[in-house]
Amino acid sequence: MKKIVSIFFISILLIGLLAACGTSEETSSNGSKEKDSDKKVLTMGTSADYAPFEYIDTAKSDEIIGIDVDIAKAVTEKLGYEFEIRDMDFGGLIQALQSGQVDFVLSAMSATDDRKESVDFSEIYYTSKHMIVSKKDSGITKVEDLKGKKIGAQLGSIQEDKAKDLAKEVDMTVENRNRIPELIQEIKAGRFDAAIIEDTVAQGYLENNDDIEGFTVEDADGGYAIALPKDSELTEEFNKALKEMIDNGELDKILKKWFEGE
């Protein structure tokens, strides 16, 4: 009987020791997670369908790569954080930020006045343009040619807002989809006459698809920035690090790496 009791207490002791020595991940007061390295782990929200800003090169791996990922790595490293990425539909990113599912959003998101009512933004790190993409030889070469057409846009994007604005000037129908590849597929299938997409992103699809073409329209409102929760302590930290990258040319190097292959 004594032997059984002794074995029991030894087992309890071992379990306690293992629990104390095992890896742990705790949540800090600002909502970020902490690992044994004592570095806070921040979760980045993104929609990984927007090359070259964030995407997965399935021919090589399932890792999310791109401009925004490189920016996140540089900023968090400067501030002493680690980060992980959560991939989701673009339309759900603001809600995920507000609900605490992610700590910041880096997803080619324009810092519009409407979004500023819900979240804070860092310095602008890139200004984009819109492109109207359609099937080759569709005859759509200017905005006026969209009259009577069905136009696609990514849900929750600045391009969706732009499409709705254009619909007030030109009699056309606007529908949204969650992901950019869906818009391209709808064009190819003939379900959309065209789609409005950020110009750099659209250019990548034009280079890889001989059966589509596009033209650029006016500059997009605002510019791309890092989104953070309202009144977050991280906003000032991120803004300082990003501004440093802009001033010392580090950001420009990242942009050239992905746009020009440097």
N, C-alpha and C positions, 0 to 999 in steps of 0.2 A: 504493500500500500504506500509506504514511504517513497519507494522508487517511482511509483506512478505520479505522486505529488511533485517530486523533484523534477521529473521530466516535464510536467505541466508548466512549472514556474520557469524552467530553462527555456521552454518554447516561447512563453510570453516575453521573456527578456530578449530573445533573439528577434522576435517580431518588432519590438520597440527599437532595437538597435538598427535594424534594416530600415525602418521608417525614418529614423533620424538621419541616416546616411544617404538615403535615396535622393534622386534629383527632385527638385520641387519647382513650382512656378506659382508665384503669388501675385496678387493684384495690389498695386500701389495706390496712394491716395488720389492721384490724378487719373486713375482708370487704366493705366498701362500695366502690363504684366512684367514680372521680374523673374529671371532665371538665376541659377547658382552663381553666374558671373557677376551678379549685382547690377548688371546693365538692364535698364528698363526696356521692355520689348513693346514697340508700338505697332499697331496694325494699320496697314495702308489699304484703303479701298480703291479698287480700279476696275475698269471694264476692258479686259485684255483682248480686244478685237480691233485695235486702232493703231496699226503699224504706221510709222515707226515709233509711236509714243509708248504703246504697251500692247504686246502681242505674244503669241507662242509660235515659234518656228517648229512645227510638228515634225519636220524632216530631221531635226537635230535632237530635240528633247521636249519635255513638257514644261520647261521652265519659262516663266513670264519674263520677257526682256523688253528693252526699249529706252527711249529718252527719259520717260518719267521714272522708270526703275533706277536708272543711273543717277538721276537727280535725288531720288529718295535715299539711295545708298550714300551719296556725298553729304547730304544734309544731316542725316541721322548719325553718320560717323563723326562729323564735326561736333555734334552736340552730345556725343557719348551714349547714343541709344543703339539698340538693335531693332530691326524691323522685320515683319512678316507681311505677306501680301494676301489679301482676300479678293478673289475675282467674283464679280457680280454684274448684273445688268446695269447699264449707265443710269437708267431712270430711277434706280433704287439707291444710288450712292448718297444723296443728300439725307434721305431718311436714315440710312445706316449710320451716318455721321451723327445725326441728331439723337439717335437712340443708343449711341455708345457701342455699336457693333464694330466700328472702326474708329481709329484715333485721328486719322487725316485721310484726305482724298487727293490722289495724284492721278488724274485720268484725262488729261487734255481738256480740263473744265474751264470754261470762260467765266471770268469774274463779272457777271452781269449784275445790274442793280437789283433785279428780282431775287437772285440768289444771295446777295449781300444781306437781305432781310432775314435769311435763315442761318447763314454761316459767315464766318470770317474768312478773309483771303490774304494770302501773302503778296509779296511783290509779283508783278506780271513777269513771266519768264519767256513767253512766246506769243506773238500776235499772228493770227491765221487769216485765211481768206476762205470763201465758199467756192465750191465747184459744182456745176450742174452736170451730172453724168447720165448718159443715155446710150442706147445701142448705136453702133456705128451706122452712119448714113440714115439716121432717124429724121434728119432735117431740123433737129433742135440745136440751134446755134446761138440763140439769144433768149432772154427772159420772155419776150413776147410770144415765142414759139411754144410756150408751155400752156397756152390757152386751150382749154378743153381736155387737158391731159391729167393723168394720175401721177402724182409725185410722191416719192417716199423720203422719209427722214428718220434718223435714229431717235427713239423715244427719250425725251428729257434733254436733248442736246440743243445747243444754240442754233444748229441748222434746222431743227424742227420749228423753232420760233421764227427763223428767217423764212421758212417755207410758208408759214401761216401769214406772215407779213406780205409776202409776194402774192398770196392768194387773194389779198384785198385789192391788189392792183390788176392781177390777171385772173380770169375765171378758170381756176383749176382745182382739182381735188387733192388733198393731202392725207396720206396715211403714214403711220409710224411702224417701225419694227425695233426689236431690242438690240440687234447687232448689225454692224456694217455688212458682213458677208451675206446676211439675209436680204439687205437692200440690193446688192449686186445680183443675187440669185433671182430676185423678183424682176429685175430689169431683163435679165437673160431669158426668163420664162415668159416675158411679155405681160406680166401682171402689173408692172409699173412702166410708165413711159420714160421716167427719169427719176433720179434721186439727187438730193442736195447733200453733199459730203464735204468735210474739211479738205482743203485743196491738197495739202501734203499727203494726207491719207489716201485721197482719191487717186493721186498720181501713182502710188504704188500699185493700185488695182489696174490702172490703165497700162502700166508697163507689163503686167502679167496676163492681160486679157486683150487680145487683138480685136475682139468683137464689140468693145465699148469705147466711147470717147467722151470728152467733156470740155467745158469752158468755164473760166473763172469769172465770178461776179465780185461785187464790192467787198471791202474788208469786213470781217466779222466784228460785231460789237464787242468791246472789251478785249481781253487777252487771256491766255491760259495762266492760271495761278494755282497754288496749293490751297485747298479748302480745309478749314479746321472748325471745331465747334465754336459757337458764339462765346466770346469772353474767355477763351481757353488760354492758359498760361503758355501753351505751346506756340501760340501765334507769334508772339514777340521773338521767341527763340528761333523758330523756323524762318521768320522774316529776316532776322539778322544774318543767319547762315546763308540764305539764298541771295541776299544783297551782296554778301562777300563774294559769292561765286560769280555774280554778275560783274562786279567791279574788277575782280582779278582775272577775268577771262576764262575761268573754269567752266562756266555754263556754256560759253561759246564753243569750247572744245567738245563738249558733249553733243551739242547740236550738229556740229560739223561731222563728228564721228558717225552719226546716224543718217544725216542728209547727204553727205558727200563721201562717206567711207574713209574719212581721215583718221 
